[in-house]
Amino acid sequence: MRRIVGGALALLVLLPAARALEEAKPAGTPAEQYKALEAEYKKSMADFMTAYQAAKTNEERQKLFKDKYPNSDKFAARFLKVAEEHPKDPAAVDALVWVFSNSRNPGKGGPREKAVGLVKRELLQSDKIAPLCDALGQGIDQSGAEALRAILDKSPSANVKAAACLGLGSVSLSRARIAEQFKKQPGLAKAYEGIMGKEAVQAIEKKGEEGMKKEAIGFFERVVKDYPNAKDARGKPLARDAKYKIDGILHPIEIGKAAPEVEGEDTDGKEFKLSDYKGKVVLLDFWGNW
């Protein structure tokens, strides 16, 4: 009898905990979970900016940064969970793009490192991961570069391979700029080890600015040569982007030189070229949304 009563009491104790776990689990489809998280982050950022603009003193602003600024790594962990629980769902790619675009901490066991591991385990065969390559290409950490190399080696999709090449070229180009900073400030290399890892810093110091530029050009040339017909998600040729990047390295913009060609879409979705406006005064407004 005592065993029955004890078992019943244990069950009563466990039920609230089980309900709490059930309530904590995000509701909706993976896409709905992703959108809800994205909306929550944007609201947190908007609330912070409103409070920051209303602050009267530097002390108030510093306290706001400490207490109210949205922690991107905490959000990244939640986005990562969506991807981990639904790795084959399209929302997983969106969630991982968010992680790679917003979590810059390369620390062991952090969201970024775990996201790289998930890509290598679950997504290398997917033909939908080209956006991941673009997001990884914005970083400089060694784990991100290794993920891009794994995608390049293992992906069966020419579009994804081309995107991985572009991403690797972008990483190398960013590292070329860092190499230039190392030359101007020799003590900076040590500080960068905590940001991108010791191995990456050693590679930059060994190759130098020109070596990193040469490496970047090699990746961009591979896109043009090996994947001439590859396209991004919007149908635009990736080889064209690669050619622009090569031209930007070999012929940097300087005062008095002709501006390189720029192609894009206006607010109505109509394609245009900078050369269409030759002879006219043109204001170029480059912007991003993070």
C-alpha positions in Angstrom: 0.0 0.0 0.0 2.8 2.4 0.9 4.5 1.7 -2.5 1.2 2.6 -4.3 0.8 5.8 -2.3 4.5 6.7 -2.8 4.2 6.1 -6.5 1.1 8.3 -6.7 2.8 11.1 -4.8 5.9 10.9 -7.1 3.6 11.1 -10.1 1.8 14.2 -8.7 5.2 15.8 -8.1 6.4 15.1 -11.7 3.2 16.2 -13.4 3.8 20.0 -12.9 7.4 19.7 -14.1 6.2 17.8 -17.2 3.6 20.5 -17.9 6.2 23.2 -17.4 8.4 21.6 -20.0 5.5 21.3 -22.4 4.7 24.9 -22.0 8.3 25.9 -22.5 8.5 24.1 -25.8 8.0 26.6 -28.7 4.7 26.4 -30.4 4.0 26.2 -34.1 5.8 25.0 -37.2 9.6 25.5 -37.5 8.9 28.5 -39.8 6.5 30.0 -37.2 9.0 29.5 -34.4 11.7 31.2 -36.5 9.5 34.2 -37.3 8.4 34.5 -33.7 12.0 34.6 -32.5 13.0 37.1 -35.2 10.1 39.3 -34.2 11.0 39.1 -30.5 14.6 40.1 -31.3 13.5 43.0 -33.4 11.2 44.2 -30.7 13.9 43.9 -28.1 16.2 46.0 -30.3 13.5 48.6 -31.0 12.7 48.9 -27.3 16.4 49.3 -26.5 16.8 52.0 -29.2 13.8 53.9 -27.9 15.1 53.9 -24.4 18.7 54.8 -25.5 17.4 57.8 -27.5 15.5 59.0 -24.4 18.5 58.6 -22.1 19.9 62.0 -20.9 23.4 61.1 -19.7 26.3 58.8 -20.6 25.8 57.0 -17.4 22.2 56.2 -18.3 23.3 55.0 -21.8 26.0 52.8 -20.4 23.5 51.2 -17.9 21.1 50.6 -20.8 23.8 48.8 -22.8 24.6 46.6 -19.8 21.0 45.8 -18.8 18.8 46.1 -21.9 20.9 45.6 -25.1 19.7 42.3 -26.7 22.2 39.5 -26.2 22.8 38.1 -29.7 24.4 35.0 -28.4 21.4 34.1 -26.1 19.1 34.6 -29.1 21.5 32.6 -31.3 21.2 29.7 -28.9 17.4 29.8 -29.3 17.6 30.0 -33.1 20.1 27.1 -33.1 17.6 25.0 -31.1 15.1 25.4 -33.9 17.7 24.2 -36.4 18.8 21.3 -34.2 15.2 20.1 -33.7 14.3 20.4 -37.4 17.5 20.1 -39.4 15.7 19.0 -42.6 13.2 21.8 -42.5 13.8 25.0 -44.7 13.5 27.0 -41.5 16.7 25.4 -40.2 18.7 27.2 -42.9 17.1 30.5 -42.0 17.8 29.9 -38.3 21.5 29.1 -39.0 21.9 32.1 -41.2 20.7 34.2 -38.3 23.2 32.5 -36.0 26.2 33.0 -38.4 25.1 36.6 -39.1 24.7 37.7 -35.5 26.8 35.5 -33.3 30.4 36.5 -33.7 31.7 34.6 -30.6 33.9 31.7 -31.8 34.2 30.3 -28.3 34.2 26.6 -27.7 30.7 25.2 -27.1 29.1 28.5 -28.2 26.1 28.8 -30.6 28.4 29.5 -33.6 30.6 26.5 -33.1 27.6 24.2 -32.5 25.9 25.6 -35.7 29.0 24.8 -37.7 28.9 21.2 -36.3 25.2 20.9 -37.3 26.0 22.0 -40.8 28.7 19.4 -41.2 26.6 16.6 -39.7 23.2 17.3 -41.3 23.3 19.7 -44.2 26.2 19.1 -46.5 24.0 17.2 -49.0 21.3 19.9 -49.1 21.0 22.0 -52.2 19.3 24.8 -50.1 22.3 25.9 -48.1 23.8 28.5 -50.4 22.5 31.3 -48.0 24.6 29.8 -45.3 27.7 30.2 -47.4 27.1 33.9 -47.8 26.6 34.3 -44.0 29.7 32.3 -43.2 31.6 34.4 -45.7 30.9 37.4 -43.6 32.9 36.0 -40.7 36.7 35.6 -40.1 36.8 32.7 -37.6 38.5 29.4 -38.5 35.5 27.2 -37.8 33.4 29.1 -40.3 36.1 28.8 -42.9 36.3 25.1 -42.3 32.6 24.7 -42.7 32.8 26.4 -46.0 35.5 24.1 -47.1 33.5 21.1 -46.0 30.5 22.4 -48.0 32.7 22.9 -51.1 34.1 19.4 -50.8 30.9 17.5 -50.0 28.0 19.4 -51.6 26.6 17.7 -54.8 25.1 21.1 -55.9 27.1 23.3 -58.3 25.2 26.4 -57.0 26.1 25.6 -53.4 29.8 24.8 -54.3 30.0 28.2 -56.1 28.5 30.0 -53.1 31.0 28.2 -50.9 33.9 29.4 -53.1 32.6 33.0 -52.9 32.3 32.7 -49.2 35.8 31.4 -48.8 37.1 34.2 -51.1 35.3 36.8 -48.9 36.8 35.3 -45.8 40.3 35.5 -47.4 39.7 39.1 -48.5 38.6 40.1 -45.0 41.8 38.5 -43.6 43.9 40.4 -46.1 42.5 43.6 -44.6 43.3 42.3 -41.1 46.9 41.4 -42.3 47.2 45.1 -43.3 46.2 46.1 -39.8 48.7 43.6 -38.3 51.5 45.3 -40.2 50.5 48.8 -38.9 49.9 47.5 -35.3 52.1 44.5 -34.6 50.5 43.9 -31.1 47.1 43.5 -32.7 47.6 39.9 -33.7 47.5 38.6 -30.2 44.1 40.3 -29.6 42.7 38.8 -32.7 43.4 35.3 -31.4 40.5 35.5 -29.1 38.2 36.6 -31.9 39.1 34.2 -34.7 41.4 31.6 -33.2 45.1 31.2 -33.0 45.3 29.0 -36.1 43.7 31.6 -38.3 45.9 34.4 -37.0 49.0 32.3 -37.7 47.8 31.7 -41.3 47.3 35.5 -41.8 50.8 36.3 -40.4 52.4 33.6 -42.6 50.7 34.7 -45.9 50.5 38.4 -45.3 48.2 40.8 -47.0 49.3 40.0 -50.6 49.1 36.2 -49.9 45.6 36.5 -48.5 44.5 38.6 -51.6 46.0 35.9 -53.9 44.1 33.2 -52.0 40.9 35.2 -52.4 41.4 35.7 -56.1 42.0 31.9 -56.4 38.6 31.2 -54.9 36.9 33.8 -57.1 38.6 32.5 -60.2 37.4 29.0 -59.3 33.8 30.2 -59.4 34.3 31.6 -62.9 36.1 28.6 -64.2 34.4 25.6 -62.5 30.9 26.9 -62.0 30.2 29.4 -64.8 26.5 28.6 -64.8 25.9 28.7 -61.0 23.2 31.0 -59.8 22.0 32.4 -56.4 18.5 32.0 -55.0 17.3 34.9 -57.1 18.7 33.5 -60.3 21.6 35.8 -60.7 24.9 34.4 -61.9 27.5 33.9 -59.2 30.4 34.1 -61.7 29.5 37.7 -62.4 29.9 38.5 -58.6 33.2 36.7 -58.6 34.5 38.7 -61.6 33.5 42.0 -59.8 35.4 40.9 -56.7 38.5 40.0 -58.7 38.4 43.4 -60.4 38.0 45.1 -57.1 41.2 43.5 -55.8 43.2 44.0 -58.9 41.9 47.5 -59.7 41.0 49.2 -56.3 38.9 52.3 -56.4 41.1 55.5 -56.3 40.4 59.2 -56.8 40.6 60.0 -60.5 39.9 56.5 -61.7 36.8 55.4 -63.4 34.3 53.7 -61.0 33.8 49.9 -61.5 30.6 48.7 -62.9 27.8 48.3 -60.4 24.6 46.4 -61.2 21.5 46.1 -59.1 17.7 46.6 -58.8 15.9 49.8 -58.0 13.0 50.0 -55.5 10.6 48.8 -58.2 12.7 45.7 -58.9 14.0 47.1 -62.3 17.6 46.2 -63.0 20.1 48.9 -63.8 23.8 49.5 -64.3 26.0 52.3 -63.1 27.3 52.8 -66.7 23.7 53.6 -67.8 24.2 57.0 -66.0 27.6 57.8 -67.5 28.0 61.6 -67.8 25.5 62.3 -65.0 26.1 63.1 -61.4 25.3 59.9 -59.4 24.9 59.4 -55.7 25.5 55.8 -54.6 23.9 54.8 -51.3 25.1 51.5 -50.1 23.2 50.2 -47.1 22.5 47.0 -45.2 19.9 45.6 -42.8 21.0 43.5 -39.9 
